[in-house]
Amino acid sequence: MKPFLFKLNAVAKNILILVQPQVLLSFLIQPFTFISNFLSLTKWIAQQPTEGVYKDAFSLFRNYNNRYDLYSYVIDKAHLQNTEIVYIEMGVCGGSSFEWWMKHNHNDQSKFFGFDTFEGLPEKWGYFFKNGDMNADAPELIDARGQFLKGLFQDTLVPFLATNNIKGKQKVIHLDADLFSSTLFSLSILYPYLQKGDIIFFDEFNVPNHEFLAFKIFTESFYVKLELLGAVNHFYQTSFIVK
């Protein structure tokens, strides 16, 4: 029975490829993809534990300052105030998160690296943001421990890792890349350097077709277990620890 079903499946697939149904139905790709990814997101959220996870109060509107409460919770829980860390931020924009972490980590040996094109998004993001939006000049560094690396992540991250030894060090990785492509690339390239206890933040996690999808593909493809530490703004900003 099984060999017959295999043959039937192959024949049906070959016929569909020959017919080219996308000619009439390609308009369904985008809405169906969004619906599928949104359902995956809400299913994932429903499966997350509630005890021992930091969450803010319910609100119909986002309060972007809540992210700093999440940072404070994680830095206290993981005892990172005086620990030597390597802080990597993928997507700096105005630099508020980057500056927060430099101010709240007091170890002189810590290093802070911010990656950004500083020329805006390299591609369209959703329905509201186009190529070049979110353009910002590199912020002024307030601390000698910090460094900005200008350019596409695909051009700057690999050379950085080749010349900076971050293995074995406590890492805080802040993913504010917005885009699916940038987020998945960053996670995939950083994968060999991850270790138990590293902290990963997502800044637009509940966007179904972008950061969430990158997270889902990364964790499922690389068999990486990321345990939720906290979420604010209905999972718009989230934090995980590598297990």
N, C-alpha and C positions, 0 to 999 in steps of 0.2 A: 504493500500500500504506500509506504513511504517513498520508494523510488518513483512510483507513478505521480505522487504529489510534487516531487522535485521536478519532474519533466513538465508537468502541467504549469507549475510556477514559471519555469524557464520560457515556455511557449507564450504564456500570457505576457510576460515581460517583454519578449521580443516583438510581439504584436503591438504593444503599447508604444515601444520605441519607434517602430515603423510608422505608426499612426501620427505620432508627434502631438499629443494632447495639449502641450503647452501653447500651441497656436491659439486655442480658444480659452484655455483655463489659466494662463500664466498670471492673470490679474488676482488670482486667489492666493498666490504664494505669500505675499507680504502679510495680509490679514491672518491667514492660517498659521503662519510662523509666529506672529505675535501672540495669537490666542494660545497656541501650544506652549510657548515659553512662559506666558503669564500663568497658565495653569500649573506648569512645573514649579514656578516661583511660589505660588500660594500653597501648593502641596508641600514644598520644602519647608516653608514657614510653619505650617501646621504641625510638622513633624519635629520641630525644635523643642527642646526642654524649656520649661518656664522657671524652674528653681535653679538658683545659682547663676542666672543670666541677667545682666543689667539691661533694663529697658526704661525708657522715659514714659511719661503719662500720655494717654491718648489725646490726640489733637487732630483736627481736620486739616490744619496747615503745618507746614514744616517750619521748624525753628532751627536755623543753621548753627546757632550757638550751642545747641544740645550736643554737638559733636565734641565740644571741649569737656563736657561732663563725661562723655564716653572715654575720652583720652585720660581724664583724671582717674576714672574707675580702673582702667587697665594699668596705668602706670603705678597705681597703688597696689593693685592685686598682684602684679608681676614684680613688684619691688624694683622698678626701673629708675627711680629718681637718682640714685648714685651709682648705678651699674654702668660699666662700659658697654656702650651699644654701637652698632652700625645702623644708622637710620637712613633708609632709602625711600625717597618719595618720587613716585612716577606720576608727574603732572603737578607742577608747582603753582602755576597761575600767579595769584597775588602773594602767595607765600605765607598765609596766616597759620596754616598747620605746621609748616616747616619751622616758623619762628616759635610757635608754641612748644614744640618738642625741644628746641635748643634752649629755651628758657627754663624748662622743667626737668631737664636732665643735667646734673651738675658734675658729671665725671669728666675730668680734663682730657681723658684719652678717647672719649666718644668722637665719632665722626658722622657728619651729616651730609648726604649727597642728594641733590635735587635735580631731577631730569625733566626737561621741558623744551619744546621748540621755541617758546616765548614769541611765537608767531601765530598762535591760535590753533584750532583743530586742523589736523591734516586731511580730514574728510568729514562728510556730513554726519551729524549725530541726531538721530530721531527726526522729528518733524519740524523742530524749532531752531536747530542750530546748523549752520552751514560751515563749509571750509573757511577757516580764518577767524571764526568767532572765538571768543574767550582769549583774545590777544592781550598780552600783558608784558610789560618790560620786566626783566629780571629784578627781583626785589634787592634792596641793599642788605648785604649780609651784616648781621649784628654780632657775629661770633666767628672767630678764626677757625673754629672746628668745622665750619660749613663750606660747601662748594657746590656750584651749579654747573651742570653739563648741558650745554645747549645743542639741540638738534633732535631729529627723530629718534625714538627709543631704539629702533632697528639699526641706527647708525652709531649710537653712543653706548648702549648697555653692554654689548659683548666686549668691546675694547676696554671698558671700565673694569669688567670682571677679570679680564686677562692681566691687568696691571695692579689690581687691588686684592689683597688676600682677605676675604671675608668669611672663609670657612672656619667653623669652630667658634665663631663670635656670636654673641646675642644680637639678633637682628630685629628691627622694627621696620616693616615694609608697609608703606602707605600708598595704596593704589588709587590715585585720583585721575586715572587715564581716560575715564568716561567711555571711550570706544571699546567695542568688543575686540577689535584687532589689536589695539595697543595693550589691553589688559591681558589677553591670552598670550601675546608675545612675551610680555614681562614675566608672567607666572612661569611660562615654559622655560625661559632662559634662566630664571632664578632657581628653578627646581633643584638642580644639583647642589645648591648651596644651603638649602633649607635644612634645619635640624629641629629636633624636639625642643619646644619652648619658644621658638620664634613667633613673633606676633605679626599678623597681617590685618590691615585695615582696608576696607573698601569704602569709597566716598559716594558712590551712586549705585549701590548694590542692587536695589529693587527695580532697576531698569531691565525689563525681561530680555531684550535682544542684545544687551551689551555686557555690563559687568557681571550680572547674574549668569548669563549664558557662558561667559568665559570661565567663571568659577565652576559651573557645573561640568563643563567639558574637561577642565583641568583636573578636578578632583576625581572624576570618573576615569580619565585616560591615564593619569599618572599614579592612581591609587594612593593619593595623599589624603590623610585624615585631618581635617581642620575642624576644631571644636569651637562652637560659638561662645564668645565671652560676653558680648553685648550688642545691642542694636538700638538705634534712636531714629526718630522720624519714620516709624513704620518700616524699618529695615532699609531706609535710604543709606544710612551710614551703619556699618557693621564692623565688628572686630572678632578675629579668630586667633586661636593658638594652635600651632602645629603639634600634633600628637604622635 
